[in-house]
Amino acid sequence: MRINKIIYSIIIIIIGIGYNIAQPSPDTENAAPTIIEKCRIFYQYEDYIQSIKTARVILAGDYPQEYKEEALYYINESAEELTQDLQERMRLDNAASLKAEAMTIYKKYKIRIYVENVGYDVMIFYDKAYYFALKSQFPASSYIARIELRQVLRSSQIAIDAVQRYNHIIRALEVHKEYIEKYPESEYIPNIKIRIAKIYWALAEMAPQVKEQVGLTQSEIQQYAKIAENLFDEVSKKYPLEAYGMKIARIRASVRMRSQPSNDSRIIRRLSTGTVVQIIERTDHKIGISNMYDYWYKVQLLNGSVGWVFGFYLDRGQFR
């Protein structure tokens, strides 16, 4: 972490040489790339306040519209991250101190984050003013799809009890499908479809717990798992998933999934023939087991379980 901070400082110094961020050059078209690059770096290294301050220089100046568009995006994303930070600190700080900090952020940077008491709970949320500004001023912006994708990915949070969680997952499924309908050509479609497959699998896993409360039949529960498998299979055939960092494989013969890349490690579960898995990583070297030589692969199941499988039992196509 300290090394990252040092690298971050060096990059900022290099970019800032000969340029004062507080006093933009009269040649704003040439100055804008330097300012927005600083903004990106601040955001990348989680210095969200500085990212907002830097982006606001672009909004306040006579800079080209393409840079104002990007500035609005970084302000919105930094505001979302600040909101997440406040939410994560809710366990340690009381609501009053969080409210005070949210008010300071608003006074200094015009980012409105609400901290509200609702019964025994505290709700923290950002008013998305800069997101709406981006949609209004740049309706065709590719950044809008990025922001909405992020909102989709956050829609899968776990609710309090099983029925609430089931209903929440159903809503997450709807949100993911809405995104595909709205942005059918988006570069994120393969990722979204994989997430939909995982959502269906999550529904199949938890549906037996709530089938009476929500009125599910056994055939509907079985259908969830079938849709998940078929969708995963469809996506793996249609898209070059390696370009998205996804490597899909199937279990070619029943095998034990283990906690470590070793036959002596704990057995997590047995995987049946045809089970679809996502490859996460593999060991550096092949080893021999009963005259079979292959790597161990770390894999993730549709339900989120992670473990290690010996490569001989994986039908992994090009991922070797």
C-alpha positions in Angstrom: 0.0 0.0 0.0 2.8 2.4 0.9 4.6 1.6 -2.4 1.4 2.4 -4.3 1.1 5.8 -2.5 4.7 6.6 -3.4 4.2 5.7 -7.0 1.0 7.8 -7.0 2.9 10.8 -5.6 5.6 10.5 -8.2 3.1 10.3 -11.0 1.3 13.4 -9.8 4.5 15.3 -9.5 5.6 14.3 -13.0 2.3 15.3 -14.6 2.2 18.5 -12.6 5.6 19.8 -13.5 5.3 23.2 -15.1 1.6 23.2 -14.6 -0.4 24.8 -11.7 -3.8 23.1 -11.4 -5.3 26.0 -9.7 -4.4 28.4 -12.5 -5.4 26.9 -15.9 -3.3 28.0 -18.9 -5.0 30.4 -21.3 -4.6 27.7 -23.9 -7.3 25.6 -22.3 -7.5 23.1 -25.2 -3.9 22.0 -24.5 -4.3 22.2 -20.8 -7.4 20.1 -20.5 -5.7 16.7 -21.2 -3.2 17.3 -18.4 -6.0 18.2 -15.9 -8.2 15.3 -16.8 -5.2 12.9 -16.6 -4.6 14.1 -13.0 -8.3 13.6 -12.3 -8.1 9.9 -13.6 -5.0 9.3 -11.4 -6.6 10.8 -8.3 -9.6 8.5 -8.9 -7.5 5.4 -9.6 -5.6 5.9 -6.3 -8.8 6.5 -4.4 -8.1 10.1 -3.6 -11.7 11.0 -4.5 -11.8 14.5 -3.0 -8.8 15.5 -5.1 -10.4 13.9 -8.2 -13.6 16.0 -7.6 -11.6 19.2 -7.0 -9.6 18.6 -10.2 -12.7 17.8 -12.3 -14.4 20.9 -11.0 -11.6 23.0 -12.6 -12.7 21.6 -16.0 -16.3 22.4 -15.3 -15.5 26.0 -14.2 -13.2 26.8 -17.1 -13.6 27.4 -20.8 -12.6 23.8 -21.8 -13.7 21.7 -24.7 -17.0 19.8 -24.1 -15.5 16.3 -24.3 -13.4 17.1 -21.2 -16.4 18.5 -19.4 -18.2 15.2 -20.1 -15.4 13.2 -18.6 -15.2 15.6 -15.6 -18.9 15.0 -14.8 -18.3 11.3 -15.0 -15.4 11.4 -12.5 -17.2 13.6 -10.1 -20.2 11.3 -10.1 -18.0 8.2 -9.6 -15.9 9.9 -6.9 -19.1 10.9 -5.1 -20.4 7.3 -5.3 -17.1 6.1 -3.8 -17.3 8.7 -1.0 -20.9 7.5 -0.2 -19.6 3.9 -0.1 -16.8 5.0 2.3 -19.4 6.6 4.6 -21.6 3.5 4.5 -18.6 1.2 5.4 -17.8 3.5 8.3 -21.3 3.4 9.6 -20.4 0.5 12.0 -17.6 2.6 13.6 -19.0 6.1 13.6 -22.3 7.5 14.8 -24.8 9.1 12.4 -24.1 12.6 13.8 -20.4 12.5 12.8 -21.2 11.0 9.4 -23.8 13.8 8.9 -21.3 16.4 9.8 -18.8 15.0 7.3 -21.4 14.8 4.6 -22.3 18.4 5.2 -18.6 19.4 4.9 -18.3 17.6 1.6 -21.4 19.5 0.4 -20.2 22.9 1.5 -16.7 22.4 0.0 -17.4 20.5 -3.2 -21.2 20.7 -3.8 -21.6 16.9 -3.5 -24.9 16.2 -1.7 -24.7 13.0 0.3 -27.7 12.4 2.6 -27.3 10.6 6.0 -30.8 10.0 7.3 -32.2 8.2 10.3 -35.0 5.8 9.3 -36.3 4.1 12.4 -33.4 2.2 13.9 -31.5 2.3 10.6 -29.3 4.9 9.0 -29.6 5.4 5.2 -26.7 7.0 3.3 -27.1 7.9 -0.4 -25.8 10.4 -3.0 -28.4 12.5 -4.9 -26.7 11.7 -8.3 -26.8 15.4 -9.3 -23.8 15.0 -11.6 -25.1 11.8 -13.1 -28.3 13.7 -14.1 -26.2 16.6 -15.3 -24.2 14.2 -17.5 -27.5 12.6 -18.9 -28.9 16.1 -19.6 -25.9 17.7 -21.2 -24.5 14.6 -23.0 -27.4 12.2 -23.6 -25.3 10.0 -26.0 -22.4 9.7 -23.6 -20.8 6.3 -23.3 -20.1 7.2 -19.6 -23.9 6.9 -18.9 -23.8 3.2 -19.7 -20.7 2.8 -17.4 -22.5 4.5 -14.5 -25.7 2.4 -15.1 -23.7 -0.7 -15.3 -22.2 0.1 -11.9 -25.7 0.6 -10.5 -26.7 -2.8 -11.9 -23.7 -4.5 -10.2 -24.7 -2.9 -6.9 -28.3 -4.2 -7.2 -27.4 -7.7 -5.9 -26.9 -6.7 -2.3 -28.2 -9.2 0.3 -31.4 -8.3 2.2 -32.3 -9.3 5.8 -34.2 -12.6 5.6 -34.7 -15.3 2.9 -37.9 -13.9 1.4 -36.5 -10.4 1.2 -33.3 -11.7 -0.3 -35.2 -13.7 -2.9 -37.3 -10.7 -3.8 -34.2 -8.6 -4.0 -32.5 -11.0 -6.3 -35.5 -11.1 -8.5 -35.3 -7.3 -8.8 -31.6 -7.6 -9.5 -32.4 -10.0 -12.3 -34.9 -7.4 -13.8 -32.3 -4.6 -13.6 -29.7 -6.7 -15.4 -32.2 -7.6 -18.2 -33.3 -3.9 -18.5 -29.6 -3.0 -19.0 -29.3 -5.5 -21.9 -32.5 -4.1 -23.5 -31.3 -0.6 -23.1 -27.7 -1.1 -24.3 -27.7 -4.2 -26.6 -24.4 -3.2 -28.2 -22.6 -2.5 -24.9 -19.1 -4.0 -24.5 -20.3 -5.2 -21.0 -23.0 -7.5 -22.4 -21.0 -10.7 -21.8 -20.3 -9.7 -18.2 -23.9 -8.9 -17.6 -25.1 -12.2 -19.1 -22.7 -14.1 -17.0 -24.1 -12.3 -13.9 -27.6 -13.1 -15.0 -26.6 -16.8 -15.2 -25.2 -16.5 -11.6 -28.3 -14.8 -10.4 -30.5 -17.7 -11.8 -28.2 -20.1 -10.0 -28.5 -18.1 -6.8 -32.3 -18.3 -7.2 -32.1 -22.1 -7.7 -29.9 -22.4 -4.5 -32.3 -20.5 -2.3 -35.7 -21.1 -3.8 -36.3 -24.3 -1.8 -36.1 -22.2 1.4 -38.9 -19.8 0.3 -41.0 -21.8 -2.2 -44.0 -21.9 0.1 -43.8 -18.2 1.0 -43.5 -17.0 -2.6 -45.5 -19.8 -4.2 -42.9 -21.6 -6.3 -43.4 -25.1 -7.7 -40.6 -27.7 -7.9 -40.5 -27.5 -11.7 -39.9 -23.7 -11.5 -37.1 -24.2 -9.1 -35.5 -26.7 -11.4 -35.9 -24.3 -14.3 -33.8 -21.7 -12.6 -30.8 -24.0 -12.6 -31.4 -25.1 -16.2 -31.6 -21.5 -17.4 -28.4 -20.7 -15.6 -26.5 -23.6 -17.2 -27.9 -22.9 -20.7 -27.1 -19.2 -20.5 -23.6 -19.8 -19.3 -23.2 -22.3 -22.2 -24.6 -19.8 -24.7 -22.4 -16.9 -23.6 -19.3 -19.1 -23.6 -20.0 -20.1 -27.2 -21.1 -16.7 -28.5 -18.4 -14.4 -27.1 -14.6 -14.5 -27.0 -14.8 -14.6 -23.2 -11.0 -14.6 -22.8 -11.2 -10.9 -24.0 -13.3 -10.2 -20.9 -11.1 -12.1 -18.5 -13.5 -15.0 -18.4 -12.5 -18.6 -19.0 -15.2 -21.1 -19.1 -14.9 -24.9 -18.8 -16.9 -28.0 -18.0 -16.3 -30.9 -15.8 -15.6 -33.9 -18.1 -15.9 -36.5 -15.4 -17.1 -36.5 -11.8 -14.3 -35.0 -9.5 -13.8 -33.6 -6.1 -13.3 -29.9 -5.7 -10.7 -29.2 -3.1 -9.7 -26.3 -0.9 -6.0 -26.3 -2.1 -4.2 -27.5 -5.2 -3.4 -30.9 -3.6 -5.0 -34.3 -3.3 -4.4 -34.1 0.5 -6.5 -30.9 1.0 -10.0 -30.7 2.2 -12.8 -31.7 -0.1 -15.3 -28.9 -0.6 -17.8 -30.8 -2.8 -18.1 -33.3 -5.6 -18.7 -31.9 -9.1 -20.7 -33.9 -11.5 -20.0 -34.4 -15.2 -21.0 -31.4 -17.3 -20.9 -28.8 -14.5 -20.0 -25.4 -15.8 -17.2 -23.6 -14.0 -15.3 -20.3 -14.5 -11.5 -20.7 -14.4 -9.8 -18.1 -12.1 -6.2 -19.2 -12.1 -3.9 -22.2 -12.4 -0.7 -23.4 -10.7 2.6 -22.6 -12.2 3.7 -26.2 -12.9 2.1 -29.4 -13.9 2.1 -32.3 -11.5 1.6 -36.0 -11.9 -1.4 -37.9 -10.3 -1.8 -41.6 -11.2 0.1 -41.2 -14.4 -1.9 -38.1 -15.3 0.1 -34.8 -15.7 -1.7 -31.5 -15.6 -2.1 -28.2 -13.8 -4.4 -27.6 -10.8 -7.1 -25.0 -11.7 -8.8 -22.6 -9.3 -12.5 -22.5 -10.4 -15.7 -20.8 -9.4 -19.1 -22.3 -9.6 -22.3 -20.5 -10.7 -23.3 -20.3 -7.0 -20.1 -18.5 -6.1 -18.3 -21.5 -4.5 -14.5 -21.5 -5.2 -12.1 -24.4 -5.1 -9.4 -26.3 -6.9 -9.8 -29.0 -9.6 -7.2 -31.1 -11.2 -6.9 -30.1 -14.9 -7.4 -33.7 -16.3 -11.0 -33.5 -15.3 -11.7 -30.1 -17.0 -12.8 -29.8 -20.6 -11.3 -26.4 -21.0 -11.0 -26.0 -24.8 -8.5 -23.3 -25.6 -7.7 -22.4 -21.9 -4.7 -24.7 -21.4 
